[in-house]
Amino acid sequence: MLQPRQILLAILSSAILLFGASATAEVWPAKAVRIVVPFTAGGSTDAIARLLAKKMELVVKQSVVVENITGAGSIIGVQSVVSRPADGSSMVFTGSGTITVMKHTNTSLPIDPEAALMPVTFVNTLPHWIVVRVDRPEKTLEDFLVFIRKNPGKVNISVNAVGGAAHLALANWAKTNALDFNIVPYRGSSAAMVDLLGGTTTAHVDVIGSSMSFVKANRAKALAVLQQAPIAALPDVSASAAENNGGLLVYGQHVLAVKSGTPSAIVDQIYNVVKEISAQPDFVEYLRNIGFERTVPTPSESRDILTQDSKRFADIVRATNIRLN
């Protein structure tokens, strides 16, 4: 039978163990947080990241800063994150193409972003559309498809990046539907829109938020959003048909990701904070005003979606042989 002193020692030992377990539990954030945007300041990715950081500071009571680290098509920024400890204090906010596209179009990457990063969640969709000058006669994507068939080799369609999701999707559309047109890659949307309005190109496939101002100013018009569901903020713009029915689909997401190996408890805490912030009415309205829609799948759901998209782009690259090296 245990003596009183032994009972007391047992209780104290249990208390110490419980305290030790709680003291070593993963707590986030334990220090200042940085969100790396692997693109230049001023774009939609940067703007959303800064709004997210500002609101995150209010929730977590820690400094949250945004750093723009550009280069190598976003890989330098990713490397900056994966070179830090896997404790959730360093994150990257980028387009999903960083994870799902680049590894297939550039086989000389120093890292595999899909393996190096763990998605916390998406924040919003990155819907694309196809736009033309406002004075063109076509009103729909189907009209434009007819025009391409009647003018083989004479239609120039621009995209805002070499080897990006839009470039691959357009090449796949051309191959699948036996279309003869020229894909003209630009470095960013601004120069592409200048040439579209000047008549150098015929159409431009773009992230909606990057060219929304031209459509609102009635200088360009959208023929279709390049997904199968319409966008609530753009009810007058039709959606695309399915790919097996002649449709052109270009889609992606803004992804918040941490270094692979970050404890799941920390990933879940970050997810819950982002989920709360992104549901705030002013955040939802901000996204809506630039044609984006909120979406916050769980970490595991985000991983599954990115894996599926990566396989799709791998198939397209094999079929079109579009590579950066």
Backbone torsions as a table, in degrees:
resi	resn	phi	psi	omega
1	MET	NA	135.0	-177.9
2	LEU	-70.5	138.3	175.5
3	GLN	-82.1	158.3	-179.7
4	PRO	-52.0	-40.4	-179.1
5	ARG	-64.8	-38.2	179.5
6	GLN	-67.6	-38.7	177.8
7	ILE	-63.0	-43.3	179.7
8	LEU	-62.9	-41.8	179.3
9	LEU	-64.3	-38.5	178.5
10	ALA	-64.1	-42.1	178.7
11	ILE	-63.4	-44.2	180.0
12	LEU	-63.7	-40.1	179.2
13	SER	-62.9	-42.7	178.6
14	SER	-62.9	-41.3	180.0
15	ALA	-63.7	-40.5	179.5
16	ILE	-64.2	-42.8	178.7
17	LEU	-61.9	-43.4	179.8
18	LEU	-64.4	-41.1	179.6
19	PHE	-64.9	-41.8	179.3
20	GLY	-62.5	-40.6	179.6
21	ALA	-64.0	-42.4	-179.2
22	SER	-70.8	-32.7	-178.4
23	ALA	-70.1	-29.1	-178.6
24	THR	-96.4	1.0	177.5
25	ALA	-61.4	146.3	-177.2
26	GLU	-70.2	120.2	178.9
27	VAL	-119.9	130.9	178.5
28	TRP	-129.3	137.9	-3.2
29	PRO	-93.1	138.1	178.0
30	ALA	-87.0	-11.7	179.4
31	LYS	-155.0	-178.9	-179.4
32	ALA	-56.3	148.1	-176.7
33	VAL	-112.2	141.7	172.8
34	ARG	-125.0	141.5	176.1
35	ILE	-115.2	115.8	-179.3
36	VAL	-88.1	126.8	171.5
37	VAL	-107.6	115.9	-174.3
38	PRO	-83.0	28.2	178.8
39	PHE	-134.3	167.3	-179.8
40	THR	-67.5	157.0	178.9
41	ALA	-67.4	150.4	173.6
42	GLY	106.6	-18.7	178.4
43	GLY	-83.4	178.8	-177.3
44	SER	-66.6	-35.5	179.0
45	THR	-61.9	-46.8	179.4
46	ASP	-63.3	-43.3	-177.5
47	ALA	-63.6	-43.3	-180.0
48	ILE	-67.4	-40.1	178.5
49	ALA	-60.4	-40.4	-178.4
50	ARG	-70.6	-37.2	176.0
51	LEU	-66.0	-42.2	178.2
52	LEU	-62.0	-44.5	-179.1
53	ALA	-63.4	-42.3	-179.9
54	LYS	-61.2	-43.5	-179.9
55	LYS	-74.4	-32.7	179.5
56	MET	-64.6	-38.4	178.1
57	GLU	-56.7	-40.2	-178.4
58	LEU	-67.6	-30.0	-177.7
59	VAL	-83.2	-46.5	-172.1
60	VAL	-92.9	-9.8	177.9
61	LYS	60.3	36.7	175.1
62	GLN	-136.2	157.4	175.3
63	SER	-66.7	132.3	176.2
64	VAL	-128.0	112.6	-175.7
65	VAL	-114.5	150.7	176.0
66	VAL	-105.0	129.9	176.3
67	GLU	-118.0	128.3	174.9
68	ASN	-92.5	110.1	-179.7
69	ILE	-122.3	101.3	-172.6
70	THR	-99.5	170.2	174.5
71	GLY	124.9	146.0	176.6
72	ALA	55.2	37.6	176.4
73	GLY	64.5	29.8	176.8
74	SER	101.1	-8.0	-176.1
75	ILE	-71.2	-32.4	178.5
76	ILE	-60.7	-41.4	177.3
77	GLY	-64.2	-41.5	178.2
78	VAL	-63.3	-43.4	178.4
79	GLN	-60.2	-36.4	178.2
80	SER	-61.2	-35.7	179.6
81	VAL	-75.4	-45.7	-175.2
82	VAL	-75.3	-9.9	175.8
83	SER	-83.4	-9.3	-179.5
84	ARG	-96.1	166.8	178.5
85	PRO	-59.9	149.7	-179.7
86	ALA	-85.6	66.9	-177.1
87	ASP	-124.5	9.4	177.9
88	GLY	80.2	2.8	-179.5
89	SER	-84.1	-11.6	178.6
90	SER	-130.8	122.9	-177.7
91	MET	-130.4	162.9	173.5
92	VAL	-121.1	139.4	175.7
93	PHE	-119.4	113.6	-171.1
94	THR	-151.2	169.9	172.7
95	GLY	-71.8	148.8	-176.0
96	SER	-62.4	-21.8	178.8
97	GLY	-59.8	-27.6	175.2
98	THR	-55.7	-36.4	-176.2
99	ILE	-94.1	-38.2	-169.5
100	THR	-98.2	-20.4	-173.1
101	VAL	-109.8	-49.4	-166.8
102	MET	-58.7	-37.2	-177.7
103	LYS	-65.1	-21.6	-178.5
104	HIS	-91.7	-30.4	-178.8
105	THR	-92.0	-17.3	-178.8
106	ASN	-133.0	96.9	-175.8
107	THR	-79.5	-2.8	-179.9
108	SER	-101.3	16.1	178.8
109	LEU	-60.0	142.0	179.6
110	PRO	-71.1	-19.7	177.6
111	ILE	-139.8	161.8	172.4
112	ASP	-98.9	103.5	-175.6
113	PRO	-60.0	-30.6	-179.6
114	GLU	-66.0	-36.0	178.9
115	ALA	-84.4	-32.4	-173.9
116	ALA	-78.2	-21.2	-174.8
117	LEU	-115.0	146.7	172.2
118	MET	-112.8	115.5	178.6
119	PRO	-67.1	134.1	173.0
120	VAL	-84.3	-48.2	177.9
121	THR	-174.5	169.3	163.7
122	PHE	-87.1	161.4	173.8
123	VAL	-111.1	-38.6	179.9
124	ASN	-156.2	160.3	172.3
125	THR	-73.0	158.8	174.5
126	LEU	-120.1	69.6	-177.3
127	PRO	-68.5	145.3	177.8
128	HIS	-111.4	162.9	171.6
129	TRP	-144.3	168.5	174.6
130	ILE	-113.4	125.3	-176.0
131	VAL	-120.1	152.0	176.4
132	VAL	-134.5	171.9	174.9
133	ARG	-62.5	148.9	-174.4
134	VAL	-65.9	-20.3	-177.7
135	ASP	-91.1	3.0	177.8
136	ARG	-74.0	150.6	-175.9
137	PRO	-76.2	-24.7	-176.0
138	GLU	-66.4	141.4	178.5
139	LYS	-114.3	-19.8	-176.9
140	THR	-136.0	168.1	176.0
141	LEU	-63.6	-35.3	178.6
142	GLU	-63.4	-41.2	176.1
143	ASP	-59.4	-42.8	-177.0
144	PHE	-69.0	-34.6	177.1
145	LEU	-61.3	-41.8	177.1
146	VAL	-61.9	-42.6	-179.9
147	PHE	-62.4	-41.9	179.2
148	ILE	-61.4	-44.1	-178.6
149	ARG	-64.9	-31.9	-179.3
150	LYS	-81.3	-13.5	-176.8
151	ASN	-132.4	62.0	-176.5
152	PRO	-59.8	132.8	177.0
153	GLY	78.2	-3.1	-175.3
154	LYS	-106.4	-7.3	-177.3
155	VAL	-97.2	130.3	178.2
156	ASN	-112.7	119.4	179.6
157	ILE	-115.3	122.9	-177.2
158	SER	-94.1	155.8	173.3
159	VAL	-133.4	162.4	-172.9
160	ASN	-95.7	10.9	176.8
161	ALA	-162.0	145.5	175.5
162	VAL	-77.8	127.5	175.6
163	GLY	71.3	17.2	177.5
164	GLY	-87.2	-175.4	-177.7
165	ALA	-59.0	-41.5	-179.1
166	ALA	-66.5	-42.2	179.0
167	HIS	-60.0	-47.9	-178.9
168	LEU	-65.2	-43.2	-178.5
169	ALA	-64.0	-40.6	178.1
170	LEU	-64.1	-43.2	179.0
171	ALA	-64.0	-38.3	178.0
172	ASN	-66.9	-40.1	177.8
173	TRP	-60.9	-44.3	179.9
174	ALA	-63.8	-45.0	-177.2
175	LYS	-67.5	-44.6	-177.0
176	THR	-65.2	-34.9	-174.7
177	ASN	-106.7	10.6	179.4
178	ALA	53.6	49.9	-179.2
179	LEU	-101.3	143.5	179.7
180	ASP	-114.9	98.2	174.9
181	PHE	-146.2	167.9	-177.4
182	ASN	-103.1	131.3	175.0
183	ILE	-96.6	126.1	-176.1
184	VAL	-116.7	101.4	-179.1
185	PRO	-78.9	140.1	175.3
186	TYR	-120.9	166.9	172.9
187	ARG	-99.8	83.1	-178.7
188	GLY	102.8	165.8	-173.3
189	SER	-84.8	-29.7	-172.5
190	SER	-58.7	-52.2	-179.3
191	ALA	-65.0	-35.2	179.0
192	ALA	-64.3	-40.2	-179.9
193	MET	-69.9	-36.1	176.6
194	VAL	-60.2	-45.0	-179.6
195	ASP	-71.5	-32.9	175.7
196	LEU	-62.7	-49.6	-178.3
197	LEU	-67.4	-26.3	179.1
198	GLY	-84.3	-6.8	176.6
199	GLY	91.8	4.5	178.5
200	THR	-68.8	-37.6	177.8
201	THR	-117.4	165.1	-175.5
202	THR	-95.6	-36.4	-177.4
203	ALA	-151.6	163.7	-179.9
204	HIS	-138.0	128.8	173.7
205	VAL	-98.1	124.9	-168.6
206	ASP	-149.0	156.9	166.7
207	VAL	-63.1	133.0	-173.7
208	ILE	-55.5	-44.2	-176.6
209	GLY	-62.4	-22.0	-177.1
210	SER	-82.0	-21.2	-177.7
211	SER	-126.9	9.7	179.7
212	MET	-56.1	-39.4	-175.8
213	SER	-62.7	-33.9	-180.0
214	PHE	-70.0	-35.8	178.1
215	VAL	-71.9	-42.2	178.7
216	LYS	-62.9	-32.2	179.9
217	ALA	-83.9	3.9	178.4
218	ASN	61.7	33.7	175.4
219	ARG	-100.4	-20.7	176.8
220	ALA	-140.1	163.3	177.2
221	LYS	-135.9	148.0	179.9
222	ALA	-92.1	132.6	176.7
223	LEU	-87.6	-30.3	-179.1
224	ALA	-171.2	149.6	165.1
225	VAL	-84.8	137.6	-169.3
226	LEU	-92.0	56.0	172.6
227	GLN	-148.6	167.3	-172.9
228	GLN	-86.1	-6.5	177.3
229	ALA	-117.3	138.7	177.8
230	PRO	-67.3	163.9	179.9
231	ILE	-102.0	132.1	-174.8
232	ALA	-56.4	-37.7	-177.8
233	ALA	-76.3	-10.9	-177.7
234	LEU	-130.9	62.0	-174.6
235	PRO	-63.8	-20.1	-177.3
236	ASP	-88.5	-4.5	-180.0
237	VAL	-102.2	121.1	-175.8
238	SER	-71.4	156.9	176.5
239	ALA	-89.6	165.4	179.9
240	SER	-82.6	155.7	170.4
241	ALA	-73.0	171.5	176.8
242	ALA	-67.4	157.6	-178.4
243	GLU	-60.7	-35.4	-179.7
244	ASN	-78.6	4.0	176.9
245	ASN	-124.7	28.6	176.8
246	GLY	87.0	4.3	-176.8
247	GLY	-77.9	156.8	176.3
248	LEU	-113.1	116.3	-176.8
249	LEU	-117.8	124.2	175.7
250	VAL	-133.6	117.9	-177.4
251	TYR	-146.6	160.1	178.5
252	GLY	-172.4	-171.5	-177.9
253	GLN	-146.3	160.0	165.2
254	HIS	-87.3	125.8	-174.3
255	VAL	-113.6	135.1	168.9
256	LEU	-103.8	122.0	-174.3
257	ALA	-135.9	154.5	176.4
258	VAL	-120.9	174.7	178.4
259	LYS	-66.2	136.3	175.4
260	SER	-57.8	142.1	-176.7
261	GLY	97.6	-7.6	174.7
262	THR	-63.1	131.3	-177.8
263	PRO	-53.8	139.9	-177.6
264	SER	-60.0	-30.9	179.0
265	ALA	-62.8	-38.0	178.4
266	ILE	-72.0	-44.2	179.0
267	VAL	-57.4	-42.7	-179.2
268	ASP	-66.1	-37.6	178.8
269	GLN	-65.2	-43.7	178.1
270	ILE	-62.7	-43.4	179.4
271	TYR	-57.2	-46.2	-178.1
272	ASN	-63.6	-36.2	178.1
273	VAL	-67.3	-46.1	-179.4
274	VAL	-65.2	-39.7	178.5
275	LYS	-60.2	-42.2	179.0
276	GLU	-65.8	-46.6	-177.6
277	ILE	-63.8	-45.8	-174.0
278	SER	-69.7	-12.5	177.6
279	ALA	-89.1	-7.7	-179.4
280	GLN	-66.4	136.0	-173.2
281	PRO	-53.4	-40.1	-178.0
282	ASP	-70.3	-30.0	177.0
283	PHE	-69.8	-45.9	178.6
284	VAL	-60.8	-41.3	-179.6
285	GLU	-66.7	-38.3	177.8
286	TYR	-60.2	-46.2	178.1
287	LEU	-61.8	-43.9	-177.6
288	ARG	-60.5	-38.2	-176.8
289	ASN	-66.9	-20.1	177.3
290	ILE	-111.4	18.3	172.7
291	GLY	81.3	11.5	179.4
292	PHE	-99.6	159.5	179.2
293	GLU	-128.1	138.8	-179.3
294	ARG	-64.9	138.6	172.1
295	THR	-153.2	127.8	-176.4
296	VAL	-134.3	68.0	176.2
297	PRO	-66.0	157.6	178.2
298	THR	-65.4	166.0	177.6
299	PRO	-54.1	-44.8	-178.8
300	SER	-69.1	-37.7	176.6
301	GLU	-65.0	-40.1	178.5
302	SER	-62.3	-44.0	178.6
303	ARG	-60.0	-43.6	-179.2
304	ASP	-62.8	-42.6	-179.6
305	ILE	-64.6	-45.0	-179.8
306	LEU	-64.0	-37.7	178.2
307	THR	-63.5	-43.3	178.7
308	GLN	-64.1	-43.5	-180.0
309	ASP	-65.2	-38.8	178.8
310	SER	-61.1	-41.1	178.0
311	LYS	-65.0	-39.5	178.5
312	ARG	-61.3	-46.7	-178.7
313	PHE	-69.2	-32.5	175.9
314	ALA	-61.2	-42.3	178.7
315	ASP	-63.8	-41.8	-179.7
316	ILE	-65.2	-42.2	179.2
317	VAL	-61.9	-41.4	178.0
318	ARG	-63.2	-36.3	-177.1
319	ALA	-77.8	-33.7	-174.6
320	THR	-103.7	-18.0	-179.4
321	ASN	60.3	34.0	175.8
322	ILE	-84.3	117.5	-179.7
323	ARG	-139.8	154.4	179.8
324	LEU	-94.9	-6.4	-179.9
325	ASN	-141.3	NA	NA
